[in-house]
Amino acid sequence: MSKRETYEAKTEELLMPIAEANRVEIYDIEYVKEGSDWYLRAYIDKEGGVTINDCESVSRALSDELDKADFIEDAYILEVSSPGLGRTLKKDKHLQKSLLQEVELKTYKPVLGSKEFAGILKAFDEKTVTILSEDEEMVFERADIATIKLALDF
């Protein structure tokens, strides 16, 4: 397990009881370097969406627990937020909740002359993701997908 994966897993363990106490679910956790700074980001969600107060309560409690556990060697910035409306669908649980919703999918390499696709998320399994785009089912290898996000309707 990489340092990043270890930090994310340990943070999720610390966050579980905090999320439960605040009646939110853990959407995702990421530990990333942007420029010269490390960020530990916890994304939380709940039915109807999270509020700034939810984020603040969870952030304060998580910060205290991270200080006690003291397992992250680097200096980092802690952020707790909603995954947003155009959320990235990284895990199977994200895809499952988003079935039959409109998504935007980007591939690493062109497929049929394009790297960007939009459609209804129809199905997925360990190896593939299927979307319905303009009455045509398109099946993508998961290894070929750079990102899948919920489409924003305005």
Phi, psi and omega in degrees: 000132180288166177303315180301311181296321179296313180297318180295318181294316180294322178295319179298321177299316179293327185282334185308305181293330178292315179298316180299315180296330181263007178056043174233163175250153176277119179274313181193161174224135177221144176240111187224154175255128177233115187065233180262001185254143172265140178236133170250111184247130175245123178256126181240157182211162172199163178304127181088353178093155179270155178254170176299326178293322175301311182298318181295315180298314181293318181299315180298314182293317180294320179301316178300315181293321178295322177296319179293315184287324174045053182255353180263119185288322185280158167287139183213164177251126179269130175230133174237124183206176172283151175288351177085170182289318180267049187295146176283136180259096185264322189250162179303322180296328177291316179296318181300315180292340186256006178304140180069014174254160180281134181231160171244129185237134176238137179253159178290319182239154179301139174237123183052039176083005181222156175247356182235134182221153176223146178174185179272129177290111184266317186197164174202157171215194184300329188248340187225161172228133181244129174237153175257113183236116180051053178064017178235127176281132178239130181250127181243140172289133182300327180294339181269354185267123177281310179210152169229128179228153170294137179285142176267124178257118178239000000 
